[in-house]
Amino acid sequence: MTPRRPSRKQARRDAVFVLYQREVTDLALETLLANRAASEGYDLDEFTMHSIAGVVDRRPEIDAELAANSPAWPLSRIAPLERSILRLALWELRSGETPPAVAIDEAVRLAKRYSTDEAASLVNGILAGALRTGRSGAGDGHDQETS
């Protein structure tokens, strides 16, 4: 088998799926990464690995910001797949890895493809709120502004 590199869209999808599986299984992250690479037939790329590590490392901060931007939908009510999509997109927004419009568009696209149009609307609304309330790019993770 010839190794191939995933596109950025595939890399983002890989990251979401690993983050989702991490939330719903008891498997070690290393096992999830190896399983994903084996199922896709390519090594996970640097963006995938970096973004997964970023979400895992900053999850408490990411979840706090998501909760602040979703008062009508506590994180516990949001399905694990959508939470994983939101976490990755918010990490991308706050890390400066991806332009904001691209991060939100890709998150909405993932929600539409793997969930529902309603989930896509929820993802879009939460991320748009997060974008309005704190633009920090690379740095401290998020602004301290609260409503």
CYANA upper distance limits for C-alpha pairs under 8 A (distance plus 0.5 A):
  1 MET  CA     41 GLY  CA      8.39
  3 PRO  CA     41 GLY  CA      7.77
  3 PRO  CA     42 TYR  CA      5.96
  3 PRO  CA     43 ASP  CA      7.79
  4 ARG  CA     41 GLY  CA      8.25
  4 ARG  CA     42 TYR  CA      6.00
  4 ARG  CA     43 ASP  CA      8.11
  5 ARG  CA     42 TYR  CA      6.91
  5 ARG  CA     43 ASP  CA      7.67
  5 ARG  CA     44 LEU  CA      8.22
  5 ARG  CA     45 ASP  CA      7.36
  6 PRO  CA     10 GLN  CA      5.92
  6 PRO  CA     11 ALA  CA      6.25
  6 PRO  CA     42 TYR  CA      7.93
  6 PRO  CA     44 LEU  CA      8.00
  6 PRO  CA     45 ASP  CA      7.51
  7 SER  CA     11 ALA  CA      6.55
  8 ARG  CA     12 ARG  CA      6.58
  8 ARG  CA     47 PHE  CA      8.28
  9 LYS  CA     13 ARG  CA      6.68
  9 LYS  CA    106 GLU  CA      8.15
 10 GLN  CA     14 ASP  CA      6.54
 11 ALA  CA     15 ALA  CA      6.72
 11 ALA  CA     44 LEU  CA      7.68
 11 ALA  CA     45 ASP  CA      7.29
 11 ALA  CA     47 PHE  CA      7.24
 11 ALA  CA     48 THR  CA      5.72
 12 ARG  CA     16 VAL  CA      6.76
 12 ARG  CA     47 PHE  CA      8.40
 12 ARG  CA     48 THR  CA      6.83
 13 ARG  CA     17 PHE  CA      6.68
 13 ARG  CA    110 LEU  CA      7.81
 14 ASP  CA     18 VAL  CA      6.67
 14 ASP  CA     36 ARG  CA      7.68
 14 ASP  CA     44 LEU  CA      8.24
 14 ASP  CA     48 THR  CA      7.22
 15 ALA  CA     19 LEU  CA      6.59
 15 ALA  CA     48 THR  CA      5.78
 15 ALA  CA     49 MET  CA      7.95
 15 ALA  CA     51 SER  CA      7.46
 15 ALA  CA     52 ILE  CA      6.32
 15 ALA  CA     88 LEU  CA      8.18
 16 VAL  CA     20 TYR  CA      6.49
 16 VAL  CA     81 LEU  CA      8.15
 16 VAL  CA     84 SER  CA      6.19
 16 VAL  CA     85 ILE  CA      6.30
 16 VAL  CA     88 LEU  CA      7.31
 17 PHE  CA     21 GLN  CA      6.54
 17 PHE  CA     81 LEU  CA      8.34
 17 PHE  CA     84 SER  CA      8.34
 18 VAL  CA     22 ARG  CA      6.53
 18 VAL  CA     29 LEU  CA      8.44
 18 VAL  CA     32 LEU  CA      6.63
 18 VAL  CA     33 LEU  CA      7.17
 18 VAL  CA     36 ARG  CA      7.65
 18 VAL  CA     52 ILE  CA      8.25
 19 LEU  CA     23 GLU  CA      6.89
 19 LEU  CA     52 ILE  CA      7.34
 19 LEU  CA     84 SER  CA      6.29
 20 TYR  CA     24 VAL  CA      6.90
 20 TYR  CA     80 PRO  CA      6.68
 20 TYR  CA     81 LEU  CA      6.04
 20 TYR  CA     83 ARG  CA      8.49
 20 TYR  CA     84 SER  CA      5.98
 21 GLN  CA     25 THR  CA      6.21
 21 GLN  CA     32 LEU  CA      7.71
 22 ARG  CA     26 ASP  CA      7.49
 22 ARG  CA     27 LEU  CA      7.22
 22 ARG  CA     28 ALA  CA      8.00
 22 ARG  CA     29 LEU  CA      7.11
 22 ARG  CA     32 LEU  CA      7.71
 23 GLU  CA     80 PRO  CA      7.49
 24 VAL  CA     80 PRO  CA      7.90
 27 LEU  CA     31 THR  CA      6.86
 27 LEU  CA     32 LEU  CA      7.08
 28 ALA  CA     32 LEU  CA      6.90
 29 LEU  CA     33 LEU  CA      6.64
 30 GLU  CA     34 ALA  CA      6.68
 31 THR  CA     35 ASN  CA      6.51
 32 LEU  CA     36 ARG  CA      6.60
 33 LEU  CA     37 ALA  CA      6.72
 33 LEU  CA     44 LEU  CA      8.17
 34 ALA  CA     38 ALA  CA      6.63
 35 ASN  CA     39 SER  CA      6.59
 36 ARG  CA     40 GLU  CA      6.64
 36 ARG  CA     44 LEU  CA      8.38
 37 ALA  CA     41 GLY  CA      6.42
 37 ALA  CA     42 TYR  CA      5.99
 37 ALA  CA     43 ASP  CA      5.73
 37 ALA  CA     44 LEU  CA      6.28
 38 ALA  CA     42 TYR  CA      7.41
 38 ALA  CA     43 ASP  CA      8.38
 44 LEU  CA     48 THR  CA      6.67
 44 LEU  CA     49 MET  CA      7.30
 45 ASP  CA     49 MET  CA      6.90
 46 GLU  CA     50 HIS  CA      6.37
 47 PHE  CA     51 SER  CA      6.39
 48 THR  CA     52 ILE  CA      6.61
 49 MET  CA     53 ALA  CA      6.67
 50 HIS  CA     54 GLY  CA      6.54
 51 SER  CA     55 VAL  CA      6.63
 51 SER  CA     88 LEU  CA      7.56
 51 SER  CA     91 TRP  CA      8.01
 51 SER  CA     92 GLU  CA      8.08
 52 ILE  CA     56 VAL  CA      6.61
 52 ILE  CA     88 LEU  CA      8.16
 53 ALA  CA     57 ASP  CA      6.44
 54 GLY  CA     58 ARG  CA      6.54
 54 GLY  CA     91 TRP  CA      7.41
 55 VAL  CA     59 ARG  CA      5.92
 55 VAL  CA     62 ILE  CA      8.08
 55 VAL  CA     87 ARG  CA      7.00
 55 VAL  CA     88 LEU  CA      6.75
 55 VAL  CA     91 TRP  CA      6.58
 58 ARG  CA     62 ILE  CA      6.52
 58 ARG  CA     91 TRP  CA      8.47
 58 ARG  CA    141 GLY  CA      8.49
 59 ARG  CA     63 ASP  CA      6.33
 59 ARG  CA     87 ARG  CA      8.00
 60 PRO  CA     64 ALA  CA      6.63
 61 GLU  CA     65 GLU  CA      6.77
 61 GLU  CA    141 GLY  CA      7.95
 62 ILE  CA     66 LEU  CA      6.62
 62 ILE  CA     87 ARG  CA      6.80
 62 ILE  CA     90 LEU  CA      7.30
 62 ILE  CA     91 TRP  CA      7.43
 63 ASP  CA     67 ALA  CA      6.50
 63 ASP  CA     75 LEU  CA      8.11
 63 ASP  CA     87 ARG  CA      7.75
 64 ALA  CA     68 ALA  CA      6.68
 65 GLU  CA     69 ASN  CA      6.81
 65 GLU  CA    130 ALA  CA      7.74
 65 GLU  CA    142 HIS  CA      8.33
 66 LEU  CA     70 SER  CA      6.64
 66 LEU  CA     75 LEU  CA      8.05
 66 LEU  CA     86 LEU  CA      8.19
 66 LEU  CA     87 ARG  CA      8.35
 66 LEU  CA     90 LEU  CA      8.45
 66 LEU  CA    126 ILE  CA      7.48
 66 LEU  CA    127 LEU  CA      8.49
 66 LEU  CA    130 ALA  CA      7.77
 67 ALA  CA     71 PRO  CA      6.81
 67 ALA  CA     73 TRP  CA      8.35
 67 ALA  CA     74 PRO  CA      6.62
 67 ALA  CA     75 LEU  CA      6.67
 68 ALA  CA    146 THR  CA      8.49
 69 ASN  CA    126 ILE  CA      6.11
 69 ASN  CA    127 LEU  CA      8.26
 69 ASN  CA    129 GLY  CA      6.23
 69 ASN  CA    130 ALA  CA      6.39
 70 SER  CA     74 PRO  CA      6.96
 70 SER  CA     75 LEU  CA      8.36
 70 SER  CA    126 ILE  CA      6.36
 73 TRP  CA     77 ARG  CA      6.63
 73 TRP  CA     78 ILE  CA      7.28
 74 PRO  CA     78 ILE  CA      7.36
 75 LEU  CA     83 ARG  CA      7.65
 78 ILE  CA     82 GLU  CA      6.96
 78 ILE  CA     83 ARG  CA      6.70
 79 ALA  CA     83 ARG  CA      6.71
 80 PRO  CA     84 SER  CA      6.63
 81 LEU  CA     85 ILE  CA      6.80
 81 LEU  CA    115 SER  CA      8.42
 82 GLU  CA     86 LEU  CA      6.56
 82 GLU  CA    111 ALA  CA      7.15
 82 GLU  CA    115 SER  CA      8.33
 82 GLU  CA    119 ALA  CA      7.50
 82 GLU  CA    123 VAL  CA      7.71
 83 ARG  CA     87 ARG  CA      6.50
 84 SER  CA     88 LEU  CA      6.70
 85 ILE  CA     89 ALA  CA      6.67
 85 ILE  CA    107 ALA  CA      6.41
 85 ILE  CA    110 LEU  CA      7.80
 85 ILE  CA    111 ALA  CA      7.72
 85 ILE  CA    123 VAL  CA      8.40
 86 LEU  CA     90 LEU  CA      6.48
 86 LEU  CA    107 ALA  CA      7.47
 86 LEU  CA    123 VAL  CA      6.89
 86 LEU  CA    127 LEU  CA      7.84
 87 ARG  CA     91 TRP  CA      6.54
 88 LEU  CA     92 GLU  CA      6.68
 89 ALA  CA     93 LEU  CA      6.68
 89 ALA  CA    103 ALA  CA      5.98
 89 ALA  CA    104 ILE  CA      6.97
 89 ALA  CA    107 ALA  CA      6.55
 89 ALA  CA    127 LEU  CA      8.21
 90 LEU  CA     94 ARG  CA      6.61
 90 LEU  CA    103 ALA  CA      8.45
 90 LEU  CA    127 LEU  CA      7.44
 90 LEU  CA    130 ALA  CA      8.30
 91 TRP  CA     95 SER  CA      6.33
 91 TRP  CA    141 GLY  CA      8.48
 92 GLU  CA     96 GLY  CA      6.57
 92 GLU  CA     97 GLU  CA      5.81
 92 GLU  CA     98 THR  CA      6.16
 92 GLU  CA    100 PRO  CA      8.38
 92 GLU  CA    103 ALA  CA      6.89
 93 LEU  CA     97 GLU  CA      7.54
 93 LEU  CA     98 THR  CA      7.01
 93 LEU  CA     99 PRO  CA      7.63
 93 LEU  CA    100 PRO  CA      6.10
 93 LEU  CA    103 ALA  CA      7.06
 93 LEU  CA    131 LEU  CA      8.22
 93 LEU  CA    135 ARG  CA      8.49
 93 LEU  CA    137 GLY  CA      7.01
 94 ARG  CA    135 ARG  CA      7.70
 94 ARG  CA    136 SER  CA      6.30
 94 ARG  CA    137 GLY  CA      5.28
 94 ARG  CA    138 ALA  CA      6.49
 94 ARG  CA    139 GLY  CA      8.20
 94 ARG  CA    141 GLY  CA      5.93
 94 ARG  CA    142 HIS  CA      6.71
 95 SER  CA    136 SER  CA      8.42
 95 SER  CA    137 GLY  CA      5.82
 95 SER  CA    138 ALA  CA      4.83
 95 SER  CA    139 GLY  CA      7.47
 95 SER  CA    141 GLY  CA      7.27
 96 GLY  CA    137 GLY  CA      4.93
 96 GLY  CA    138 ALA  CA      5.46
 97 GLU  CA    138 ALA  CA      8.45
 98 THR  CA    102 VAL  CA      7.02
 98 THR  CA    103 ALA  CA      6.43
 99 PRO  CA    103 ALA  CA      6.76
100 PRO  CA    104 ILE  CA      6.70
100 PRO  CA    131 LEU  CA      8.19
101 ALA  CA    105 ASP  CA      6.47
102 VAL  CA    106 GLU  CA      6.41
103 ALA  CA    107 ALA  CA      6.66
104 ILE  CA    108 VAL  CA      6.66
104 ILE  CA    124 ASN  CA      7.09
104 ILE  CA    127 LEU  CA      7.05
104 ILE  CA    128 ALA  CA      8.19
105 ASP  CA    109 ARG  CA      6.59
105 ASP  CA    124 ASN  CA      8.49
106 GLU  CA    110 LEU  CA      6.64
107 ALA  CA    111 ALA  CA      6.73
107 ALA  CA    120 ALA  CA      8.32
107 ALA  CA    123 VAL  CA      7.56
107 ALA  CA    124 ASN  CA      8.20
108 VAL  CA    112 LYS  CA      6.65
108 VAL  CA    120 ALA  CA      5.38
108 VAL  CA    121 SER  CA      7.88
108 VAL  CA    123 VAL  CA      6.69
108 VAL  CA    124 ASN  CA      6.51
109 ARG  CA    113 ARG  CA      6.58
109 ARG  CA    120 ALA  CA      7.75
110 LEU  CA    114 TYR  CA      6.43
110 LEU  CA    115 SER  CA      8.22
110 LEU  CA    120 ALA  CA      8.39
111 ALA  CA    115 SER  CA      5.58
111 ALA  CA    116 THR  CA      6.87
111 ALA  CA    117 ASP  CA      7.84
111 ALA  CA    119 ALA  CA      6.48
111 ALA  CA    120 ALA  CA      5.34
111 ALA  CA    123 VAL  CA      7.86
112 LYS  CA    116 THR  CA      5.60
112 LYS  CA    117 ASP  CA      5.76
112 LYS  CA    119 ALA  CA      7.56
112 LYS  CA    120 ALA  CA      5.84
115 SER  CA    119 ALA  CA      6.88
115 SER  CA    120 ALA  CA      8.15
116 THR  CA    120 ALA  CA      6.80
117 ASP  CA    121 SER  CA      6.76
118 GLU  CA    122 LEU  CA      6.79
119 ALA  CA    123 VAL  CA      6.61
120 ALA  CA    124 ASN  CA      6.57
121 SER  CA    125 GLY  CA      6.58
122 LEU  CA    126 ILE  CA      6.67
123 VAL  CA    127 LEU  CA      6.60
124 ASN  CA    128 ALA  CA      6.43
125 GLY  CA    129 GLY  CA      6.66
126 ILE  CA    130 ALA  CA      6.74
127 LEU  CA    131 LEU  CA      6.57
128 ALA  CA    132 ARG  CA      6.77
129 GLY  CA    133 THR  CA      6.69
130 ALA  CA    134 GLY  CA      6.62
131 LEU  CA    135 ARG  CA      6.53
133 THR  CA    143 ASP  CA      8.22
133 THR  CA    145 GLU  CA      7.23
133 THR  CA    146 THR  CA      8.00
134 GLY  CA    142 HIS  CA      6.55
134 GLY  CA    143 ASP  CA      5.46
134 GLY  CA    144 GLN  CA      8.17
134 GLY  CA    145 GLU  CA      7.33
135 ARG  CA    142 HIS  CA      7.52
135 ARG  CA    143 ASP  CA      7.24
136 SER  CA    140 ASP  CA      7.77
136 SER  CA    141 GLY  CA      7.21
136 SER  CA    142 HIS  CA      5.96
136 SER  CA    143 ASP  CA      6.51
137 GLY  CA    141 GLY  CA      8.14
137 GLY  CA    142 HIS  CA      8.49
